């Protein structure tokens, strides 16, 4: 089941923060950042619940498109279609016509995942990451 996370969902929020820390370690958001996003109407966080939070996606409203800030699925549930369900859920929202994201050029699995979900490469940010890797810009549009 996929639901929108709210600031009042303390247990789901704690589970999402814990999952983010597990998956992203040094790039994880802290509780304050999650709370700021939940209090800002431009952000939406959707969680996939299988008794507990096993996946989530964070999107940001850039007025004429949405940007995927993060998507993550717990390690033991990866490759079971949960990430795809989260992407398809966001793509099906009436107010989402375009999605953009950026992914590390060395993250071939993620790039292939996005391509399978109808994203196309839209550009490249040279030396975008700390270790000098490029950032691959990708786009999905409901009219593509």
N, CA, C and O atoms as CSV, one atom per row, in Angstrom:
chain,resi,resn,atom,element,x,y,z
A,1,UNK,N,N,0.839,-1.166,0.000
A,1,UNK,CA,C,0.000,0.000,0.000
A,1,UNK,C,C,0.897,1.247,0.000
A,1,UNK,O,O,1.884,1.316,0.732
A,2,UNK,N,N,0.537,2.214,-0.824
A,2,UNK,CA,C,1.274,3.474,-0.904
A,2,UNK,C,C,0.403,4.579,-0.333
A,2,UNK,O,O,-0.755,4.738,-0.717
A,3,UNK,N,N,0.977,5.342,0.593
A,3,UNK,CA,C,0.267,6.461,1.204
A,3,UNK,C,C,1.178,7.678,1.244
A,3,UNK,O,O,2.403,7.561,1.217
A,4,UNK,N,N,0.554,8.846,1.307
A,4,UNK,CA,C,1.329,10.067,1.479
A,4,UNK,C,C,1.680,10.232,2.951
A,4,UNK,O,O,0.813,10.130,3.819
A,5,UNK,N,N,2.934,10.482,3.221
A,5,UNK,CA,C,3.402,10.696,4.577
A,5,UNK,C,C,3.018,12.103,5.021
A,5,UNK,O,O,3.133,13.056,4.250
A,6,UNK,N,N,2.563,12.230,6.258
A,6,UNK,CA,C,2.258,13.551,6.818
A,6,UNK,C,C,3.065,13.736,8.097
A,6,UNK,O,O,3.607,12.782,8.656
A,7,UNK,N,N,3.131,14.964,8.537
A,7,UNK,CA,C,3.883,15.310,9.743
A,7,UNK,C,C,3.292,14.618,10.971
A,7,UNK,O,O,3.993,14.418,11.963
A,8,UNK,N,N,2.016,14.253,10.916
A,8,UNK,CA,C,1.344,13.608,12.051
A,8,UNK,C,C,1.586,12.106,12.123
A,8,UNK,O,O,1.261,11.474,13.129
A,9,UNK,N,N,2.152,11.529,11.068
A,9,UNK,CA,C,2.427,10.085,11.024
A,9,UNK,C,C,3.776,9.798,11.663
A,9,UNK,O,O,4.727,9.434,10.971
A,10,UNK,N,N,3.866,9.960,12.988
A,10,UNK,CA,C,5.154,9.867,13.700
A,10,UNK,C,C,5.844,8.520,13.481
A,10,UNK,O,O,7.046,8.474,13.220
A,11,UNK,N,N,5.093,7.434,13.586
A,11,UNK,CA,C,5.704,6.106,13.444
A,11,UNK,C,C,6.211,5.884,12.021
A,11,UNK,O,O,7.320,5.389,11.821
A,12,UNK,N,N,5.393,6.253,11.038
A,12,UNK,CA,C,5.828,6.105,9.649
A,12,UNK,C,C,7.010,7.025,9.341
A,12,UNK,O,O,7.913,6.655,8.590
A,13,UNK,N,N,6.998,8.217,9.923
A,13,UNK,CA,C,8.104,9.148,9.738
A,13,UNK,C,C,9.398,8.561,10.299
A,13,UNK,O,O,10.437,8.614,9.641
A,14,UNK,N,N,9.344,8.005,11.502
A,14,UNK,CA,C,10.530,7.393,12.109
A,14,UNK,C,C,11.048,6.236,11.254
A,14,UNK,O,O,12.257,6.083,11.076
A,15,UNK,N,N,10.137,5.428,10.728
A,15,UNK,CA,C,10.541,4.301,9.879
A,15,UNK,C,C,11.187,4.796,8.589
A,15,UNK,O,O,12.159,4.209,8.114
A,16,UNK,N,N,10.649,5.873,8.023
A,16,UNK,CA,C,11.187,6.425,6.781
A,16,UNK,C,C,12.576,7.011,7.016
A,16,UNK,O,O,13.481,6.809,6.207
A,17,UNK,N,N,12.745,7.728,8.108
A,17,UNK,CA,C,14.055,8.292,8.448
A,17,UNK,C,C,15.072,7.171,8.654
A,17,UNK,O,O,16.204,7.263,8.180
A,18,UNK,N,N,14.677,6.128,9.350
A,18,UNK,CA,C,15.565,4.992,9.584
A,18,UNK,C,C,15.968,4.333,8.265
A,18,UNK,O,O,17.133,3.993,8.062
A,19,UNK,N,N,15.001,4.157,7.380
A,19,UNK,CA,C,15.299,3.560,6.070
A,19,UNK,C,C,16.239,4.457,5.272
A,19,UNK,O,O,17.176,3.970,4.638
A,20,UNK,N,N,15.994,5.749,5.301
A,20,UNK,CA,C,16.863,6.696,4.589
A,20,UNK,C,C,18.295,6.607,5.119
A,20,UNK,O,O,19.245,6.618,4.337
A,21,UNK,N,N,18.454,6.522,6.428
A,21,UNK,CA,C,19.783,6.397,7.033
A,21,UNK,C,C,20.466,5.098,6.626
A,21,UNK,O,O,21.667,5.084,6.360
A,22,UNK,N,N,19.709,4.013,6.578
A,22,UNK,CA,C,20.262,2.723,6.170
A,22,UNK,C,C,20.730,2.752,4.725
A,22,UNK,O,O,21.805,2.246,4.405
A,23,UNK,N,N,19.923,3.342,3.855
A,23,UNK,CA,C,20.216,3.319,2.422
A,23,UNK,C,C,21.251,4.359,2.006
A,23,UNK,O,O,22.109,4.080,1.169
A,24,UNK,N,N,21.175,5.552,2.585
A,24,UNK,CA,C,21.970,6.666,2.073
A,24,UNK,C,C,23.101,7.120,2.998
A,24,UNK,O,O,23.893,7.988,2.631
A,25,UNK,N,N,23.177,6.548,4.173
A,25,UNK,CA,C,24.257,6.802,5.127
A,25,UNK,C,C,24.668,8.267,5.205
A,25,UNK,O,O,23.969,9.055,5.842
A,26,UNK,N,N,25.774,8.658,4.582
A,26,UNK,CA,C,26.266,10.041,4.688
A,26,UNK,C,C,25.406,11.032,3.911
A,26,UNK,O,O,25.496,12.237,4.144
A,27,UNK,N,N,24.584,10.551,3.002
A,27,UNK,CA,C,23.699,11.423,2.223
A,27,UNK,C,C,22.270,11.418,2.768
A,27,UNK,O,O,21.365,11.980,2.151
A,28,UNK,N,N,22.072,10.787,3.919
A,28,UNK,CA,C,20.728,10.675,4.498
A,28,UNK,C,C,20.251,12.025,5.017
A,28,UNK,O,O,21.047,12.865,5.437
A,29,UNK,N,N,18.942,12.214,4.979
A,29,UNK,CA,C,18.330,13.402,5.561
A,29,UNK,C,C,18.092,13.143,7.047
A,29,UNK,O,O,17.779,12.021,7.442
A,30,UNK,N,N,18.239,14.165,7.854
A,30,UNK,CA,C,17.953,14.016,9.280
A,30,UNK,C,C,16.468,14.309,9.538
A,30,UNK,O,O,15.732,14.697,8.631
A,31,UNK,N,N,16.049,14.116,10.785
A,31,UNK,CA,C,14.635,14.311,11.136
A,31,UNK,C,C,14.186,15.738,10.842
A,31,UNK,O,O,13.078,15.959,10.354
A,32,UNK,N,N,15.039,16.690,11.138
A,32,UNK,CA,C,14.686,18.096,10.893
A,32,UNK,C,C,14.390,18.339,9.406
A,32,UNK,O,O,13.422,19.016,9.061
A,33,UNK,N,N,15.230,17.782,8.537
A,33,UNK,CA,C,15.024,17.957,7.092
A,33,UNK,C,C,13.711,17.320,6.656
A,33,UNK,O,O,12.949,17.923,5.901
A,34,UNK,N,N,13.445,16.106,7.126
A,34,UNK,CA,C,12.178,15.458,6.783
A,34,UNK,C,C,10.997,16.309,7.261
A,34,UNK,O,O,10.029,16.495,6.523
A,35,UNK,N,N,11.072,16.823,8.491
A,35,UNK,CA,C,9.973,17.640,9.024
A,35,UNK,C,C,9.800,18.928,8.228
A,35,UNK,O,O,8.673,19.356,7.977
A,36,UNK,N,N,10.903,19.547,7.831
A,36,UNK,CA,C,10.816,20.758,7.005
A,36,UNK,C,C,10.142,20.452,5.668
A,36,UNK,O,O,9.329,21.241,5.185
A,37,UNK,N,N,10.480,19.307,5.069
A,37,UNK,CA,C,9.842,18.933,3.805
A,37,UNK,C,C,8.353,18.686,4.006
A,37,UNK,O,O,7.536,19.126,3.197
A,38,UNK,N,N,7.998,17.989,5.075
A,38,UNK,CA,C,6.587,17.692,5.324
A,38,UNK,C,C,5.781,18.933,5.645
A,38,UNK,O,O,4.570,18.954,5.429
A,39,UNK,N,N,6.424,19.961,6.152
A,39,UNK,CA,C,5.735,21.226,6.446
A,39,UNK,C,C,5.726,22.184,5.262
A,39,UNK,O,O,5.134,23.261,5.341
A,40,UNK,N,N,6.369,21.807,4.177
A,40,UNK,CA,C,6.449,22.622,2.975
A,40,UNK,C,C,5.583,21.962,1.902
A,40,UNK,O,O,5.863,20.836,1.491
A,41,UNK,N,N,4.552,22.640,1.453
A,41,UNK,CA,C,3.598,22.056,0.506
A,41,UNK,C,C,4.218,21.710,-0.850
A,41,UNK,O,O,3.601,20.996,-1.641
A,42,UNK,N,N,5.415,22.200,-1.127
A,42,UNK,CA,C,6.066,21.891,-2.397
A,42,UNK,C,C,6.641,20.471,-2.423
A,42,UNK,O,O,6.900,19.927,-3.496
A,43,UNK,N,N,6.837,19.878,-1.256
A,43,UNK,CA,C,7.346,18.501,-1.156
A,43,UNK,C,C,6.211,17.540,-0.897
A,43,UNK,O,O,5.244,17.861,-0.206
A,44,UNK,N,N,6.346,16.354,-1.464
A,44,UNK,CA,C,5.435,15.262,-1.149
A,44,UNK,C,C,6.305,14.020,-0.936
A,44,UNK,O,O,7.235,13.749,-1.695
A,45,UNK,N,N,5.975,13.286,0.108
A,45,UNK,CA,C,6.672,12.039,0.397
A,45,UNK,C,C,5.622,10.936,0.430
A,45,UNK,O,O,4.636,11.009,1.163
A,46,UNK,N,N,5.862,9.917,-0.382
A,46,UNK,CA,C,4.975,8.765,-0.426
A,46,UNK,C,C,5.744,7.556,0.079
A,46,UNK,O,O,6.903,7.347,-0.280
A,47,UNK,N,N,5.088,6.765,0.915
A,47,UNK,CA,C,5.733,5.584,1.477
A,47,UNK,C,C,4.988,4.325,1.047
A,47,UNK,O,O,3.764,4.313,0.914
A,48,UNK,N,N,5.760,3.281,0.838
A,48,UNK,CA,C,5.217,1.961,0.522
A,48,UNK,C,C,5.247,1.164,1.819
A,48,UNK,O,O,6.303,0.965,2.420
A,49,UNK,N,N,4.083,0.719,2.231
A,49,UNK,CA,C,3.967,0.007,3.502
A,49,UNK,C,C,3.659,-1.467,3.249
A,49,UNK,O,O,2.711,-1.816,2.545
A,50,UNK,N,N,4.488,-2.315,3.845
A,50,UNK,CA,C,4.269,-3.760,3.882
A,50,UNK,C,C,4.457,-4.148,5.353
A,50,UNK,O,O,5.487,-4.704,5.734
A,51,UNK,N,N,3.464,-3.851,6.152
A,51,UNK,CA,C,3.490,-3.918,7.626
A,51,UNK,C,C,4.315,-2.766,8.198
A,51,UNK,O,O,3.902,-2.139,9.173
A,52,UNK,N,N,5.465,-2.482,7.609
A,52,UNK,CA,C,6.296,-1.330,7.961
A,52,UNK,C,C,6.679,-0.623,6.662
A,52,UNK,O,O,6.411,-1.134,5.574
A,53,UNK,N,N,7.299,0.537,6.772
A,53,UNK,CA,C,7.761,1.257,5.584
A,53,UNK,C,C,8.931,0.480,4.969
A,53,UNK,O,O,9.959,0.268,5.614
A,54,UNK,N,N,8.756,0.064,3.718
A,54,UNK,CA,C,9.827,-0.651,3.015
A,54,UNK,C,C,10.325,0.131,1.799
A,54,UNK,O,O,11.286,-0.277,1.147
A,55,UNK,N,N,9.672,1.251,1.498
A,55,UNK,CA,C,10.104,2.082,0.387
A,55,UNK,C,C,9.492,3.468,0.491
A,55,UNK,O,O,8.481,3.669,1.165
A,56,UNK,N,N,10.119,4.421,-0.186
A,56,UNK,CA,C,9.600,5.794,-0.181
A,56,UNK,C,C,10.123,6.542,-1.401
A,56,UNK,O,O,11.122,6.168,-2.016
A,57,UNK,N,N,9.411,7.602,-1.719
A,57,UNK,CA,C,9.830,8.498,-2.797
A,57,UNK,C,C,9.514,9.930,-2.353
A,57,UNK,O,O,8.454,10.204,-1.790
A,58,UNK,N,N,10.446,10.820,-2.616
A,58,UNK,CA,C,10.282,12.234,-2.283
A,58,UNK,C,C,10.275,13.018,-3.580
A,58,UNK,O,O,11.207,12.918,-4.379
A,59,UNK,N,N,9.215,13.805,-3.793
A,59,UNK,CA,C,9.145,14.644,-4.987
A,59,UNK,C,C,8.991,16.102,-4.568
A,59,UNK,O,O,8.507,16.410,-3.478
A,60,UNK,N,N,9.414,16.987,-5.463
A,60,UNK,CA,C,9.387,18.424,-5.199
A,60,UNK,C,C,8.711,19.134,-6.363
A,60,UNK,O,O,9.036,18.877,-7.522
A,61,UNK,N,N,7.789,20.010,-6.064
A,61,UNK,CA,C,7.041,20.768,-7.067
A,61,UNK,C,C,7.852,21.983,-7.520
A,61,UNK,O,O,8.051,22.930,-6.758
A,62,UNK,N,N,8.315,21.941,-8.765
A,62,UNK,CA,C,9.057,23.060,-9.363
A,62,UNK,C,C,8.152,23.869,-10.286
A,62,UNK,O,O,8.622,24.386,-11.300
A,63,UNK,N,N,6.901,23.987,-9.970
A,63,UNK,CA,C,5.847,24.724,-10.666
A,63,UNK,C,C,5.416,24.020,-11.956
A,63,UNK,O,O,4.268,23.586,-12.048
A,64,UNK,N,N,6.297,23.893,-12.954
A,64,UNK,CA,C,5.876,23.265,-14.210
A,64,UNK,C,C,6.354,21.825,-14.355
A,64,UNK,O,O,6.120,21.200,-15.389
A,65,UNK,N,N,7.014,21.295,-13.343
A,65,UNK,CA,C,7.405,19.886,-13.318
A,65,UNK,C,C,7.709,19.489,-11.876
A,65,UNK,O,O,7.866,20.343,-11.003
A,66,UNK,N,N,7.790,18.191,-11.643
A,66,UNK,CA,C,8.203,17.674,-10.334
A,66,UNK,C,C,9.583,17.057,-10.474
A,66,UNK,O,O,9.939,16.507,-11.517
A,67,UNK,N,N,10.347,17.162,-9.403
A,67,UNK,CA,C,11.669,16.557,-9.367
A,67,UNK,C,C,11.663,15.452,-8.318
A,67,UNK,O,O,11.166,15.638,-7.208
A,68,UNK,N,N,12.220,14.304,-8.683
A,68,UNK,CA,C,12.389,13.229,-7.716
A,68,UNK,C,C,13.669,13.518,-6.950
A,68,UNK,O,O,14.762,13.510,-7.517
A,69,UNK,N,N,13.521,13.773,-5.655
A,69,UNK,CA,C,14.680,14.035,-4.796
A,69,UNK,C,C,15.322,12.733,-4.353
A,69,UNK,O,O,16.546,12.604,-4.366
A,70,UNK,N,N,14.503,11.774,-3.961
A,70,UNK,CA,C,15.017,10.488,-3.497
A,70,UNK,C,C,13.978,9.410,-3.710
A,70,UNK,O,O,12.771,9.655,-3.686
A,71,UNK,N,N,14.483,8.223,-3.918
A,71,UNK,CA,C,13.651,7.027,-3.903
A,71,UNK,C,C,14.497,5.939,-3.275
A,71,UNK,O,O,15.689,5.821,-3.561
A,72,UNK,N,N,13.880,5.151,-2.425
A,72,UNK,CA,C,14.633,4.092,-1.775
A,72,UNK,C,C,13.736,2.941,-1.377
A,72,UNK,O,O,12.564,3.121,-1.045
A,73,UNK,N,N,14.317,1.751,-1.419
A,73,UNK,CA,C,13.619,0.531,-1.016
A,73,UNK,C,C,14.580,-0.268,-0.143
A,73,UNK,O,O,15.758,-0.409,-0.473
A,74,UNK,N,N,14.075,-0.787,0.966
A,74,UNK,CA,C,14.903,-1.568,1.865
A,74,UNK,C,C,15.587,-2.711,1.105
A,74,UNK,O,O,15.011,-3.293,0.186
A,75,UNK,N,N,16.807,-3.016,1.498
A,75,UNK,CA,C,17.634,-3.976,0.749
A,75,UNK,C,C,16.942,-5.311,0.526
A,75,UNK,O,O,17.041,-5.879,-0.562
A,76,UNK,N,N,16.243,-5.826,1.533
A,76,UNK,CA,C,15.630,-7.148,1.382
A,76,UNK,C,C,14.382,-7.141,0.506
A,76,UNK,O,O,13.838,-8.201,0.198
A,77,UNK,N,N,13.923,-5.957,0.102
A,77,UNK,CA,C,12.739,-5.867,-0.763
A,77,UNK,C,C,13.080,-5.324,-2.158
A,77,UNK,O,O,12.188,-5.113,-2.979
A,78,UNK,N,N,14.371,-5.100,-2.419
A,78,UNK,CA,C,14.759,-4.596,-3.737
A,78,UNK,C,C,14.565,-5.686,-4.793
A,78,UNK,O,O,14.620,-6.880,-4.498
A,79,UNK,N,N,14.338,-5.244,-6.019
A,79,UNK,CA,C,14.112,-6.128,-7.171
A,79,UNK,C,C,12.808,-6.911,-7.071
A,79,UNK,O,O,12.661,-7.968,-7.685
A,80,UNK,N,N,11.864,-6.388,-6.296
A,80,UNK,CA,C,10.539,-7.006,-6.191
A,80,UNK,C,C,9.450,-6.111,-6.784
A,80,UNK,O,O,8.264,-6.421,-6.673
A,81,UNK,N,N,9.849,-5.007,-7.412
A,81,UNK,CA,C,8.889,-4.127,-8.069
A,81,UNK,C,C,8.370,-2.982,-7.213
A,81,UNK,O,O,7.516,-2.223,-7.672
A,82,UNK,N,N,8.851,-2.834,-5.997
A,82,UNK,CA,C,8.355,-1.775,-5.120
A,82,UNK,C,C,8.770,-0.403,-5.639
A,82,UNK,O,O,7.959,0.523,-5.648
A,83,UNK,N,N,10.014,-0.261,-6.067
A,83,UNK,CA,C,10.469,1.003,-6.646
A,83,UNK,C,C,9.651,1.376,-7.864
A,83,UNK,O,O,9.273,2.535,-8.037
A,84,UNK,N,N,9.379,0.397,-8.706
A,84,UNK,CA,C,8.565,0.640,-9.902
A,84,UNK,C,C,7.155,1.057,-9.508
A,84,UNK,O,O,6.583,1.947,-10.137
A,85,UNK,N,N,6.585,0.437,-8.487
A,85,UNK,CA,C,5.247,0.823,-8.036
A,85,UNK,C,C,5.232,2.257,-7.514
A,85,UNK,O,O,4.276,2.995,-7.754
A,86,UNK,N,N,6.277,2.652,-6.807
A,86,UNK,CA,C,6.361,4.036,-6.327
A,86,UNK,C,C,6.452,5.015,-7.494
A,86,UNK,O,O,5.769,6.039,-7.501
A,87,UNK,N,N,7.295,4.703,-8.483
A,87,UNK,CA,C,7.421,5.565,-9.663
A,87,UNK,C,C,6.085,5.649,-10.401
A,87,UNK,O,O,5.630,6.742,-10.739
A,88,UNK,N,N,5.458,4.504,-10.650
A,88,UNK,CA,C,4.182,4.493,-11.382
A,88,UNK,C,C,3.093,5.233,-10.613
A,88,UNK,O,O,2.249,5.901,-11.212
A,89,UNK,N,N,3.113,5.116,-9.296
A,89,UNK,CA,C,2.146,5.839,-8.478
A,89,UNK,C,C,2.292,7.335,-8.709
A,89,UNK,O,O,1.300,8.025,-8.946
A,90,UNK,N,N,3.515,7.840,-8.642
A,90,UNK,CA,C,3.752,9.276,-8.853
A,90,UNK,C,C,3.392,9.664,-10.280
A,90,UNK,O,O,2.781,10.710,-10.498
A,91,UNK,N,N,3.761,8.838,-11.255
A,91,UNK,CA,C,3.446,9.137,-12.652
A,91,UNK,C,C,1.937,9.181,-12.894
A,91,UNK,O,O,1.481,9.843,-13.826
A,92,UNK,N,N,1.171,8.494,-12.077
A,92,UNK,CA,C,-0.280,8.447,-12.277
A,92,UNK,C,C,-1.023,9.605,-11.611
A,92,UNK,O,O,-2.221,9.776,-11.835
A,93,UNK,N,N,-0.338,10.390,-10.809
A,93,UNK,CA,C,-0.993,11.507,-10.140
A,93,UNK,C,C,-1.429,12.552,-11.167
A,93,UNK,O,O,-0.662,12.906,-12.063
A,94,UNK,N,N,-2.648,13.038,-11.035
A,94,UNK,CA,C,-3.204,13.991,-12.003
A,94,UNK,C,C,-2.346,15.232,-12.179
A,94,UNK,O,O,-2.259,15.771,-13.282
A,95,UNK,N,N,-1.729,15.679,-11.139
A,95,UNK,CA,C,-0.963,16.929,-11.180
A,95,UNK,C,C,0.489,16.746,-11.640
A,95,UNK,O,O,1.225,17.727,-11.749
A,96,UNK,N,N,0.905,15.519,-11.906
A,96,UNK,CA,C,2.278,15.268,-12.353
A,96,UNK,C,C,2.276,14.982,-13.850
A,96,UNK,O,O,1.807,13.935,-14.295
A,97,UNK,N,N,2.810,15.933,-14.620
A,97,UNK,CA,C,2.925,15.753,-16.067
A,97,UNK,C,C,4.367,15.504,-16.499
A,97,UNK,O,O,4.619,14.886,-17.534
A,98,UNK,N,N,5.304,15.990,-15.698
A,98,UNK,CA,C,6.727,15.809,-15.991
A,98,UNK,C,C,7.463,15.516,-14.694
A,98,UNK,O,O,7.164,16.080,-13.642
A,99,UNK,N,N,8.432,14.618,-14.799
A,99,UNK,CA,C,9.317,14.301,-13.681
A,99,UNK,C,C,10.753,14.425,-14.151
A,99,UNK,O,O,11.100,13.988,-15.249
A,100,UNK,N,N,11.575,15.017,-13.325
A,100,UNK,CA,C,13.002,15.106,-13.592
A,100,UNK,C,C,13.749,14.506,-12.410
A,100,UNK,O,O,13.244,14.474,-11.288
A,101,UNK,N,N,14.941,14.038,-12.676
A,101,UNK,CA,C,15.806,13.543,-11.626
A,101,UNK,C,C,17.241,13.605,-12.110
A,101,UNK,O,O,17.514,13.812,-13.292
A,102,UNK,N,N,18.133,13.424,-11.180
A,102,UNK,CA,C,19.557,13.364,-11.480
A,102,UNK,C,C,20.101,12.152,-10.754
A,102,UNK,O,O,19.750,11.899,-9.602
A,103,UNK,N,N,20.967,11.396,-11.436
A,103,UNK,CA,C,21.524,10.169,-10.878
A,103,UNK,C,C,23.010,10.096,-11.221
A,103,UNK,O,O,23.433,10.547,-12.286
A,104,UNK,N,N,23.786,9.532,-10.320
A,104,UNK,CA,C,25.225,9.381,-10.536
A,104,UNK,C,C,25.464,8.516,-11.770
A,104,UNK,O,O,24.862,7.453,-11.918
A,105,UNK,N,N,26.339,8.975,-12.643
A,105,UNK,CA,C,26.613,8.257,-13.895
A,105,UNK,C,C,27.172,6.856,-13.647
A,105,UNK,O,O,27.076,5.993,-14.520
A,106,UNK,N,N,27.750,6.619,-12.480
A,106,UNK,CA,C,28.292,5.290,-12.157
A,106,UNK,C,C,27.213,4.347,-11.618
A,106,UNK,O,O,27.458,3.150,-11.464
A,107,UNK,N,N,26.042,4.872,-11.335
A,107,UNK,CA,C,24.954,4.061,-10.803
A,107,UNK,C,C,24.145,3.472,-11.966
A,107,UNK,O,O,23.014,3.878,-12.235
A,108,UNK,N,N,24.755,2.521,-12.630
A,108,UNK,CA,C,24.173,1.925,-13.836
A,108,UNK,C,C,22.837,1.252,-13.530
A,108,UNK,O,O,21.906,1.337,-14.331
A,109,UNK,N,N,22.734,0.589,-12.391
A,109,UNK,CA,C,21.468,-0.073,-12.034
A,109,UNK,C,C,20.326,0.927,-11.932
A,109,UNK,O,O,19.220,0.665,-12.404
A,110,UNK,N,N,20.595,2.076,-11.314
A,110,UNK,CA,C,19.549,3.096,-11.187
A,110,UNK,C,C,19.169,3.659,-12.556
A,110,UNK,O,O,17.989,3.859,-12.842
A,111,UNK,N,N,20.161,3.911,-13.393
A,111,UNK,CA,C,19.879,4.441,-14.741
A,111,UNK,C,C,19.010,3.461,-15.517
A,111,UNK,O,O,18.053,3.866,-16.177
A,112,UNK,N,N,19.335,2.187,-15.442
A,112,UNK,CA,C,18.524,1.168,-16.130
A,112,UNK,C,C,17.121,1.089,-15.527
A,112,UNK,O,O,16.143,0.921,-16.255
A,113,UNK,N,N,17.019,1.208,-14.220
A,113,UNK,CA,C,15.716,1.218,-13.551
A,113,UNK,C,C,14.854,2.356,-14.080
A,113,UNK,O,O,13.683,2.152,-14.400
A,114,UNK,N,N,15.427,3.555,-14.173
A,114,UNK,CA,C,14.656,4.701,-14.654
A,114,UNK,C,C,14.283,4.536,-16.123
A,114,UNK,O,O,13.177,4.901,-16.524
A,115,UNK,N,N,15.179,3.999,-16.920
A,115,UNK,CA,C,14.856,3.760,-18.335
A,115,UNK,C,C,13.689,2.788,-18.462
A,115,UNK,O,O,12.818,2.978,-19.311
A,116,UNK,N,N,13.660,1.759,-17.637
A,116,UNK,CA,C,12.548,0.793,-17.658
A,116,UNK,C,C,11.235,1.463,-17.262
A,116,UNK,O,O,10.154,0.978,-17.595
A,117,UNK,N,N,11.342,2.569,-16.554
A,117,UNK,CA,C,10.146,3.319,-16.138
A,117,UNK,C,C,9.922,4.548,-17.011
A,117,UNK,O,O,9.296,5.521,-16.589
A,118,UNK,N,N,10.445,4.489,-18.234
A,118,UNK,CA,C,10.166,5.460,-19.299
A,118,UNK,C,C,10.816,6.820,-19.111
A,118,UNK,O,O,10.318,7.821,-19.627
A,119,UNK,N,N,11.908,6.867,-18.389
A,119,UNK,CA,C,12.706,8.089,-18.312
A,119,UNK,C,C,13.717,8.075,-19.446
A,119,UNK,O,O,14.219,7.020,-19.834
A,120,UNK,N,N,14.009,9.251,-19.972
A,120,UNK,CA,C,15.042,9.378,-20.998
A,120,UNK,C,C,16.135,10.295,-20.469
A,120,UNK,O,O,15.887,11.173,-19.643
A,121,UNK,N,N,17.348,10.074,-20.962
A,121,UNK,CA,C,18.447,10.950,-20.550
A,121,UNK,C,C,18.261,12.309,-21.196
A,121,UNK,O,O,18.023,12.419,-22.399
A,122,UNK,N,N,18.373,13.338,-20.375
A,122,UNK,CA,C,18.064,14.691,-20.806
A,122,UNK,C,C,19.282,15.605,-20.785
A,122,UNK,O,O,19.250,16.694,-21.359
A,123,UNK,N,N,20.361,15.170,-20.125
A,123,UNK,CA,C,21.545,16.009,-20.026
A,123,UNK,C,C,22.560,15.390,-19.088
A,123,UNK,O,O,22.370,14.288,-18.573
A,124,UNK,N,N,23.652,16.129,-18.874
A,124,UNK,CA,C,24.746,15.645,-18.040
A,124,UNK,C,C,25.335,16.816,-17.266
A,124,UNK,O,O,25.590,17.881,-17.828
A,125,UNK,N,N,25.547,16.610,-15.982
A,125,UNK,CA,C,26.235,17.599,-15.149
A,125,UNK,C,C,27.639,17.065,-14.890
A,125,UNK,O,O,27.820,16.129,-14.111
A,126,UNK,N,N,28.614,17.654,-15.535
A,126,UNK,CA,C,30.001,17.208,-15.418
A,126,UNK,C,C,30.522,17.427,-14.002
A,126,UNK,O,O,30.284,18.469,-13.391
A,127,UNK,N,N,31.231,16.432,-13.497
A,127,UNK,CA,C,31.878,16.513,-12.177
A,127,UNK,C,C,30.922,16.975,-11.079
A,127,UNK,O,O,31.308,17.753,-10.207
A,128,UNK,N,N,29.718,16.512,-11.118
A,128,UNK,CA,C,28.668,16.965,-10.201
A,128,UNK,C,C,28.863,16.451,-8.770
A,128,UNK,O,O,28.576,17.162,-7.807
A,129,UNK,N,N,29.343,15.232,-8.640
A,129,UNK,CA,C,29.487,14.617,-7.323
A,129,UNK,C,C,30.876,14.847,-6.735
A,129,UNK,O,O,31.823,15.201,-7.438
A,130,UNK,N,N,30.966,14.634,-5.417
A,130,UNK,CA,C,32.212,14.894,-4.680
A,130,UNK,C,C,33.423,14.175,-5.253
A,130,UNK,O,O,34.522,14.730,-5.258
A,131,UNK,N,N,33.246,12.975,-5.725
A,131,UNK,CA,C,34.365,12.199,-6.254
A,131,UNK,C,C,34.598,12.466,-7.741
A,131,UNK,O,O,35.382,11.764,-8.379
A,132,UNK,N,N,33.925,13.473,-8.297
A,132,UNK,CA,C,34.131,13.855,-9.687
A,132,UNK,C,C,33.246,13.140,-10.687
A,132,UNK,O,O,33.392,13.342,-11.893
A,133,UNK,N,N,32.311,12.291,-10.203
A,133,UNK,CA,C,31.414,11.613,-11.131
A,133,UNK,C,C,30.417,12.597,-11.722
A,133,UNK,O,O,30.091,13.620,-11.121
A,134,UNK,N,N,29.948,12.264,-12.899
A,134,UNK,CA,C,28.948,13.091,-13.567
A,134,UNK,C,C,27.556,12.775,-13.033
A,134,UNK,O,O,27.301,11.675,-12.544
A,135,UNK,N,N,26.675,13.739,-13.132
A,135,UNK,CA,C,25.263,13.541,-12.815
A,135,UNK,C,C,24.486,13.423,-14.113
A,135,UNK,O,O,24.551,14.312,-14.962
A,136,UNK,N,N,23.759,12.342,-14.268
A,136,UNK,CA,C,22.929,12.127,-15.450
A,136,UNK,C,C,21.546,12.705,-15.168
A,136,UNK,O,O,20.900,12.317,-14.194
A,137,UNK,N,N,21.096,13.613,-15.997
A,137,UNK,CA,C,19.760,14.198,-15.879
A,137,UNK,C,C,18.793,13.342,-16.686
A,137,UNK,O,O,19.063,13.000,-17.837
A,138,UNK,N,N,17.666,13.000,-16.072
A,138,UNK,CA,C,16.685,12.171,-16.756
A,138,UNK,C,C,15.308,12.807,-16.617
A,138,UNK,O,O,15.028,13.526,-15.658
A,139,UNK,N,N,14.460,12.524,-17.597
A,139,UNK,CA,C,13.130,13.124,-17.659
A,139,UNK,C,C,12.094,12.092,-18.032
A,139,UNK,O,O,12.347,11.206,-18.848
A,140,UNK,N,N,10.926,12.209,-17.430
A,140,UNK,CA,C,9.737,11.473,-17.836
A,140,UNK,C,C,8.648,12.500,-18.078
A,140,UNK,O,O,8.501,13.459,-17.321
A,141,UNK,N,N,7.885,12.288,-19.145
A,141,UNK,CA,C,6.769,13.175,-19.437
A,141,UNK,C,C,5.563,12.329,-19.814
A,141,UNK,O,O,5.693,11.322,-20.509
A,142,UNK,N,N,4.390,12.744,-19.352
A,142,UNK,CA,C,3.173,12.018,-19.689
A,142,UNK,C,C,2.847,12.114,-21.171
A,142,UNK,O,O,2.022,11.350,-21.673
A,143,UNK,N,N,3.484,13.042,-21.875
A,143,UNK,CA,C,3.220,13.203,-23.313
A,143,UNK,C,C,4.326,12.623,-24.185
A,143,UNK,O,O,4.254,12.717,-25.410
A,144,UNK,N,N,5.350,12.023,-23.576
A,144,UNK,CA,C,6.430,11.408,-24.377
A,144,UNK,C,C,5.968,10.135,-25.013
A,144,UNK,O,O,6.737,9.483,-25.720
